[in-house]
Amino acid sequence: MNTISISKWFATYILAPIVSLFGGNNDTYTQKNNSDSVNIIVEQAPVKVADFDKPLPETSANFKSLRLITGQTTATLPKGTFEVSIQHRFGTISSGAENLWGIDNLNSMRIGFDFAVGNRLTIGAGRSSLQKTYNSYAKWNLIGGFDKKFQLSLLSDLAVDGRRNADWGLDPYFFTHRMMFTNQLLASYQAGENLVLGVSPGVVHFNLVDASDRSNTMPVISAYSRLQLIPKLALTAEASTIIQGINKPYEKSTPSYGIGFEYFTPRHVFQINLTNSRSMNEPYFLVTDPTFASIDQFCLGFNLIRRW
């Protein structure tokens, strides 16, 4: 056996199995070139990109955005990710062409900041022009994850009415009168590649209510859906209402409704919607917002979200 034959035998029967054992796969093979030397070629499997590292158009439907139209979804941000959101609600579309169907009449605006402490924990804070409201929240993803179809998250939100003391007209007056609390259990299921359905039971507590016979704590329920039409565009809908018959809540005869579209770029979400809710803070749009069933009383909304 000459030197070339020994080297070929060694490469084929000794070296190749070792390479296959420690990093090769079924695509490992040997190839002889014109100089009778042997090259061992190992074809590596494609690297799988984690869902939370993908651009927004490519992420799973459950994790496109933290909010849909007004309410929160089950989604949390990837660890270390930061978002800024600017939300607008304009006037009613019944104001007609002269006011560009409400766009001339800015009803309320909110700016918010969100940060992911971990893949399962996102915190955030914001300020809304309606009632000068400040809010902060934490959202925990209890069950699920970026590659799971079923998600269960817990939302805890604190809102503070920021109006001047004189606007309250109370004696005695305490700072705690300003505080409102919302807790929701958010559940969603991704049915197929493109459809997400969600439901969110919860309670809203006001430290101060405007009638002595009215409950401070009100049970609420919300539902939402997202239908991915194409990779960059989705159709969205949501609704929320007070659960009647448990205690004496605020009188809200019409639920809050909304329907809209989401458009995605790798780091932006653009949301345009029609809704009968004026507020973008949970205590108000879930409980106290005066809502209307007539479509001409709906208002145009626009949300701009930037993710880093």
N, C-alpha and C positions, 0 to 999 in steps of 0.2 A: 504494500500500500504506500503510494508516494505521498509527498507533503500536501499536494493539492487535494487528493482524495481524503486524507485525514481531516483537513480543515473543512471540507464540504460535509463529511460525516459528523464532525463536531457541531457545526452550525445547525445541521438539520435535526439531529437526534438529541442534542444536549442543550444548546443555547436557545433554540426556538421554543421548546416546552417551558423553559424557565421564564422567558419573556411573556409567554401566554399566561403563566400562572400569576405573575406579579404585575399585570397591567395590560396584557393583551386581551383579545376577545376572539370570537369566531372568524373575524376577518383577517387574522394574522396569517401571513403566508410567506414563502421564500421565493426569491427571484434570482435567476442566474444571469449575469451579464456577460459581455464579450470577453472579459479577461478571466473567466472562470471563477471569479470571486462571488461570494454570496452576500446579498443585502437582505436584511430582515425588515419588512415593512409592516408597521402596525397602524391600522386605520382607527383613529379615535372616534368614539361616538360623539355626536353634537352636544355641546354644553347646554343644559337646560337652564333657561333664564327664569328666576323666581318671579311669580306673578307681581309682587310688589315692586320689582325693579323695572317693569315694562313701562313704556309710554301709556298714557291714559286710554287711548283708543284700543289698546291690546289687553288691558287688564280685564279680569272677570267682571261680569255685570253687577255683582254684589259690591264691588269696591271702586266704582267710578267716582262717587262724590259723597261727602259727609252728609249733605242735605239734598233733598230732592227739589221741592218747590219752596216750602216753608219749613216743614218738619225734618227731623233728623232720621237718617237711615241707620242700619246696623253697622255700616262701614267705620273702620278706624284707619288712621294713616300708618304707613310704614315707619318704623323706628327712625327718629331723627328728622322726619319730614316736617316741613312748615308750610302752612297755607294762609293766604289772606283772601277774605271774601268781602265783596261790596254788593249789597242787596238794595234794590229799589222797588217801591210800589208807587205807581202813578195814580192819577185821578180816574174816575169811572169812565167807561167808554161811552156812556150816555151824554157826555159833555160835547160830543160831536166833532165834526171836522175842524171847526174854528179852533179848538183846543187840541187838535190832532188826537182825538179820541182819548184824552186824558193825559197825554204825555207832557203837556204844558203845566199840569198841576201835580207837582211832586207831593205825594201823600206822606210817605215816610221813607227813611233810609237807615240802613244798618251797616257798620263796618265791623268785621270780626277777624280774630287771629286764632289759629289752631296749631297745635304742636303735638307730635307723637313722642311720648316718653318711652314707649315700647311699642312693639307691633300690636299689642292688645290694649294699650291705654293711650287715649288721646285726650288732651285738655284744651280748653279754649276760653276766650273772653271776647266781649264785644260791647258796642254802644249803639243804641237805636235812638232816632230822633223822636219817635212816638213815646210820650211820657218821659222823655229824657232817660230812657232805661239803660242801665248797665247790667250785664249778665256774665256769669262764668259757669263753666260746666266741666264735668269729667265723664268720659264714656269708656266702659270696659267691655271688651269682647270676651264673653264668658265661654261660649262654645263656638267652634268653627275655626276659621283661619282663612288665609288668602286662597287656598286651594280647595275649600269645602263649599258645598252647595247650601248647607243649612248654617245659619248664623244666629246667635243669640247674644245680645248686648244689653248692658244696663246704663241708662243715662240718668245723671243727677245734675240738675241745673238750679242755680241761685240767681234771681233777678232782683234788682233794686231800683225802685222808682226814683229818678233823680230830680224831680221838680223842687222848686224852692219851698222852704218851710211854710211860707205865707200862703202858698197855693192849697195847702191841706185844710186850713180852717179848723184845726183841732185844738182842743184844750182839755186835758193835757195832750201834748204831742210827744211821741217817742220815735226814735230812728227806726226801731223794729217795725213800725207801721208800714214802712216802705218795702218790706221784704216779701218775696214770693218764691215758692219752692216747687219744682217739678221733678218727679221721678217716673221714668218709663222703662218698661221691659220691651226691648225692640227685637222682634223675630222676623227673619226673612228666609225665603227659599228660592233658589235659582232653578227654575223649571226649564231644562234644556240650556242651550248656549245663550239665548237672547232675552229670556223673560225672568224678571224677579218680582215676587209677590211678598209684601211685608205687612205685619200687623203689630200694633204697639199699644197695649193697655197701660194705664198709668194713673197717677193722682197728682192734682195740683192743689197747693195749699197757699192761701193768702193770710198773712198775719192780721190784716184788717179788711173787713167787708162792709158794704154800705147799708146793710140792714141787719137788725139784731136777730131776726128769725132765719137768716141765711147761713148755710154751713160755710165754714172756712176751708174745708177740704172737699174737693170734688173729684169723683172718678171720671176718667176720660178714656176714649179709645180712638186710635188712628189706624188708617190703612193706606198703603201706597203700592204702586207698581211702576216698573220700568221695562219698556219693550225696545230692545236694540233693533233699529231698522237697518242700519248699515254700520260699519265699524266706528264711524265718527258721529253718528246721529242716533238719538234715542227719543222715544215718546214717553212722557211721564204723566202720572196722575196721582192725586192724594185726596184724602178726606178725613175729617176728624169731628167728633161730637162729644158732648157730655153724656154720660150714662145716667139715665133718669131712673127715679124710683128708689134710690138708695138713701139719699138725704135731700134737703132742699137746696138745690144749686142755683146758680145764676140762670135767668130765663133766656135761653138761647134756642129759638125754635128752628133755626136753619143751621145745619152743619157747615163747617168750613170746607170749601171745595177748591180744587185747583187742577189745571191741566196745562201741559207745556211740552217744550222740546229742550233737549240737551245737545250741545255740540262740543266735541272734544278735540283738542290738539294734544301733543305730547305732555304739556305742562299746564294747560288752561282748560277750564270748563266754562262754557257760556250757556246760561239757562234763561229762556224766555217763556213766560207763562201768563195765563189768565186766572185770576183768583178772586173770590169774594171776601178774602181776608186782607185787612189793612196792616196788620202787625206782623213782625218777624221774630217775636219772642214768645216762647211756649205758653206762659200763663195767659197771654192776651189772645192769641189766635185759637188756643184750645178752649178757652172759657168765656172771656168777656167781649171779644170782638163782635160788634153788630154786623151780622152777615145777611146777605140777601140772596133769594133764589133766582131773581130775574137776571138774565144774562147782561142786560144793559147796565146793571149795577156792579158788574165785575170790573176789576181794574187790571191794567197791564203791569206785569212785574218783570224785572230783569236782574239776574245775578251774574256777577263776574268773579271767577275764582282762579287764583294763581297758586301753583304748588311748586315748592323748592325741595 
